[in-house]
Each structure stands twice: as C-alpha cells, then as structure tokens.
Amino acid sequence: MGRLTGGDPSLLRRINSAVVLHALRGAVSPTLTDLTRITGLSRPTVEGVTEGLIEAGLVVETVPEEGGARRQGRPARRFRFRAEAGHLLGVEIGSHRIAALLSGLDGRILGAGSRDVSKTACADERLERVRLLVADVLRRAGVARSSLRAVGVGSPGIVEADGTVRLGTALPGWTGLALGERLRRSFRCPVLVENDANAAAVAEHWKGAATESDDIVFVLAGLSPGAGSLIGGRLHRGYGGAAGEIGALHLLGREVTPEKLLSTTDEPLHPLDEQAVADVFALARQGDPRAQEAVERFIQRLVHDVAALVLALDPELVVVGGWAAGLDGVLDPLRDELSRYCLRPPRVALSLLGEAAVATGALRLALDHVEEQLFAVETTVTARR
C-alpha cells in the first residue's frame, strides 16, 4: 500500500482496508459483527475488506477453541492481524557498541543482540560488525532476512533525509558517510536512518518515561551532549536535521570544551573515551576532591545547555539519558536551574529505557514506516514532513 492521493480511484477501498486492519490489530479475535461495530462500516464492506486482507496475507481466520460449550448453528468467524506477516529491525550504531532489536509487525520484541566495537574502528569495520550482528539476531530468532519490511537505524551525527551523515564527529570516518545507502545494500526493504538522540526521544515517548507527554526533550548526555525533541507528538528535526545539537553551545562565548571541564589533570579527556569519563565520576563518588570539582563543572555546563533548549521549546517533560542517567546529582541541579529561568518549569525524569533507548527508537522508526503503508496514515511520530 502506498500513500493516499486524491486522484486514486481505489481511495475509498484503501481507506476502508486501513480502518479494518487497524481495528483488527487492536482487538482480540474479533468477529465480523465486532469489526462492523468498531469501524462503523457496513457488514458487506467489512466482509469484503477482510477477505482481501486475508488474500494479502495480513489477516487470518482463527480456529474456534475446543472444549467450550457448543452453541447451535455455525459459530461466528473470528479473525486476527498476522503480526508474523513481516518483521522489523531497529539498530543502534554507537562509539563502543552496536545493538539490534527484532520485532513483528506489532512491534513486540522477538529477538535482540549487541556487540562491543572499538571506538577507533573505521566506518567499514563498524558496518561489518552491524551486518554480522543482524545476521546473528535473525538466525537465532529463526527469521528470514527476506521477511523484513523496514529497518530503522540510530546513529550519532546530523543525518540527512536520505541517511547521509552530514556531520558526525563521534565516530571515525562518519562525516559525509552515505550510511543509508551503504546499509541498503544488505536489505531488500527500506532503511531509515535517524540521529541517535532523536531515536531515543521517540523511544521514551513510545515505551519509556514520556508515554503520557507529547512535548518532550530527551537529553543524551555525554562529553558532547545531544538532544531530541517531540513537539505536539511529532519528532522535531529542524530545517537541516541539526535541532538539539546542544553540545555546540560552548562555542557561544564559552571557550572551555567539555573534555577540559571533566578533566582532573591539565590534559583534556579524549571525546570518545567513555571509560575515562566513567573513571572521573567513580572517583567523585569516592570523595576525590579534584574529580568532584570536575563533575560539578560538567553538570553545570550540561544543566545550562539543557536550560537553553527548554527556554526555546517549552516542553512538558525533560528526560535525561545516556551515561549521565545513572549519576547522582544530575536531576536536582537541572530542576533548580529550570525553576530559575522558566515561567513553568518542565518535569524532569531519568530515562526508563537506559542503553536500549536508541535501538528501541530505531525500531519505532521502522514501525512508523510500515504503519504509514499499511494503515494509510501520515501522522506517525517519526514521519518526515
């Protein structure tokens, strides 16, 4: 199914198919009578559409359960949405790890896996690790690659609509990489690439700390923090895909880089050395005065960067994720700072998805794409305008 157009002679049929299919996915073995009531369509229309969906392999008639009290006459036919008619994949590509989630067409997880990767790995090596991981996840789940309907990918950097990384300093050889094109060689289905913080924001809205909010900011904390935002329930990428790059705010009159802020020596930390960052925070928790000073400097910078974005967007909720999500003392300074500057300070919460946030958001990206096709909608969270 493609997008709806006013000149499409099958427009009404396609709308009816989408309505019935959506009702089937949300109900448990409904009858034709149930579907007629839920959709508001006539019984002949529902029956005709259902038969067409069965022929398309998206719906199946269920077998009556044994053992129940038998009624006179022929039992009512019941149907269900075939979530197994296709599969979706969500992939995270990070500096130290890659991860993948596999689901059916209903978004329920069927398989998962992750692998470590060196922060110095070149683009070719990193992409080869992705291919090996995907093959392993599919094999262990017993799912054929040909059944994949869409693949979502979360990656650091500013990502163009076609999946090209316009700027990506977190991974070696990432700037200018035609990531979408490279990955499409491995699949026979659409591959959709998104910035990692944007993907994490979508994930928290779907299954995490922001399920009840449509205006949110997700902060992916790190030495160079990023943020993803949903405005009115839709992902906000900005004109060039660079919305939320709060890691560059130190350029606006703040000469000290995050790598220097968090250093306990005269030497700045390496931007990709997450272990060195973890060591500084561990020392701070143990009472090391220099480490505590470094952590305080870093948290204040992070808090100010987030406050700038909150003032611009006025979200209902700020979710903090990344490695900073497990740190003591991040939320209270952020709440205090926001209360100083905001007319109505947003709620602040930690990520509920942790390190699974990016891959989960990538999976939602794939699910949204399929829903646009199956349900003939254009109002999904991640749809590009």
PyMOL commands that set and color helices and strands:
alter all, ss='L'
color gray80, all
select helices_A, chain A and resi 11-26+32-39+43-55+83-85+123-141+145-147+179-184+196-207+246-251+258-261+274-285+289-313+323-326+331-341+354-374
alter helices_A, ss='H'
color red, helices_A
select strands_A, chain A and resi 59-61+79-81+87-93+97-104+109-116+148-155+158-159+165-167+191-195+216-221+226-231+234-236+317-322+347-350
alter strands_A, ss='S'
color yellow, strands_A
deselect
rebuild
show_as cartoon
